[in-house]
Amino acid sequence: MDVVILGGGLMGTASAYFLARHGCKVTLVERNRVGSGATVASFGNIRRSGRYLPQLPLAHRSLALWRQAEAMLGQDVEFRATGHLRLVFGQNGLAAMRGFIEAARPWGLALDELEMRDVRGRFPGLGPDAIGASLSPDDGSGNPRLIAPAFAAAAGRLGARIIEQVAVGAIRKTGSGFHMETSGGSIGAEVLLNTAGAWGAQIAAQFGEPVPIEARGPQMGVTEPLPHRILPVVGVWSGDGAEGYLRQVERGNIVFGGGVERSQVTLDPGHAKANPASLSQQLRSLLPLLPALAKTAVIRTWSGCEGYVADGLPVMGPSATTSGLFHAFGFSGHGFQLGPGVGDVMAELIATGHTETPLHDFRIERFANGQRPRLSSGMH
Ligand SMILES: Cc1cc2nc3c(=O)[nH]c(=O)nc-3n(C[C@H](O)[C@H](O)[C@H](O)COP(=O)(O)OP(=O)(O)OC[C@H]3O[C@@H](n4cnc5c(N)ncnc54)[C@H](O)[C@@H]3O)c2cc1C
């Protein structure tokens, strides 16, 4: 089977790798460099806690692949199962945490509720005023700069063609598949996989499949390096959607995000910018997690263009209008954890026509006839 993948972020490159493993003839077309969209901007959180529950089977499948990533891809992509600690500062947060711990258990996710004396003993300096916390011991983080190029290189070794700096323009359905005009000439394939991230809805719209999506840019920052003391990824159970999160990389810098509005981004050209004016507000919101941040210099801020679907869930699965067309886009701020699983599932679906991993809630036709499903959780 001949497959063109449109978009070389984490979803496209992981799909290329797994499709090539299924023996498909794969061409991936990326208009910039692979991984240079939302993927490289990611905070790098590999978190299952707080996820939309029916997404957990996909998240578990993806975590298993993150664990194998180094052996599978032949390079260390800095996946570290450091644990994901989420602190609680008020009664709403406590209720949200306990509700989620209870609800997630039947979905195969076991979070530990920690006593504050354990938090203080195990994680000194974090959340001095917290009243509770959860720990997801198997979660952690990975390096957003490494993962997509690693998938692309591994796919290339299996025979996939990775084309960079070529943009896909007009697409036409033909009797045998798809014909695409690109800035590097025309190409055709039996199957088209749309992994165009925030731009994915523009592709779907060409096939009569509207998806309400907004392009937004979450704001991230990184501090100067400090002695390496913080092992887990740290977040909050706020109970009201407010979020703030940080982690310390092995080189000592603290990477942080959340606590401020995501900026609006225009899809053309799709450059998301951090807003230096909101940095002090962002840092203030993170001080309860780590008071030591008050004395630490921030050396860089950034953002990235991510597609947020109206209900906070991605679009994944076959097109409802066009045979041979598949979609995997709109990961709404939580696709980094899911990426390897998305590639594996989409490849399975395309190559075999079937997957055991439930995708029903992510089907594109949920937006047919202007329907707008309810918003679910979509934080990092
Ligand atoms: C700042 C930030 C922080 C985040 N933090 C986390 C986190 O901690 N944990 C988490 O789970 N998720 C996080 N996310 C979300 C996660 O990074 C994304 O969900 C994920 O990377 C999306 O991958 P993608 O492949 O769908 O999109 P992208 O990486 O954006 O890839 C899409 C690609 O398609 C290409 N493309 C589009 N149109 C065309 C065309 N016509 N021709 C050729 N190429 C085209 C683009 O150039 C782009 O490279 C974060 C996102 C951002 C922006």
The ligand as an ORCA input file, in Angstrom:
! r2SCAN-3c Opt
* xyz 0 1
  C       4.026     25.165     23.620
  C       3.439     23.779     23.614
  C       3.612     22.937     24.716
  C       3.062     21.645     24.701
  N       3.319     20.793     25.751
  C       2.829     19.520     25.719
  C       3.118     18.594     26.755
  O       3.857     18.890     27.679
  N       2.577     17.359     26.712
  C       1.753     16.969     25.685
  O       1.273     15.827     25.693
  N       1.518     17.802     24.644
  C       2.027     19.069     24.649
  N       1.786     19.922     23.622
  C       1.022     19.430     22.484
  C       1.889     18.635     21.537
  O       3.154     19.245     21.371
  C       1.152     18.536     20.206
  O      -0.153     18.020     20.444
  C       1.859     17.620     19.222
  O       3.224     17.929     19.106
  C       1.160     17.747     17.877
  O       1.912     17.071     16.900
  P       1.434     17.124     15.388
  O       2.322     16.244     14.639
  O      -0.048     16.900     15.343
  O       1.598     18.690     14.982
  P       2.876     19.522     14.513
  O       4.085     19.174     15.294
  O       2.454     20.957     14.487
  O       3.112     18.991     13.033
  C       2.266     19.330     11.956
  C       3.178     19.601     10.777
  O       2.401     19.717      9.590
  C       3.109     20.569      8.728
  N       2.206     21.034      7.666
  C       1.023     21.672      7.823
  N       0.489     21.947      6.634
  C       1.351     21.481      5.688
  C       1.350     21.476      4.259
  N       0.345     22.022      3.556
  N       2.391     20.897      3.604
  C       3.413     20.319      4.302
  N       3.458     20.318      5.660
  C       2.451     20.880      6.352
  C       3.596     21.682      9.648
  O       4.679     22.398      9.079
  C       3.955     20.909     10.901
  O       5.335     20.628     10.994
  C       2.307     21.214     23.593
  C       2.121     22.067     22.492
  C       2.699     23.335     22.497
  C       2.522     24.218     21.297
*
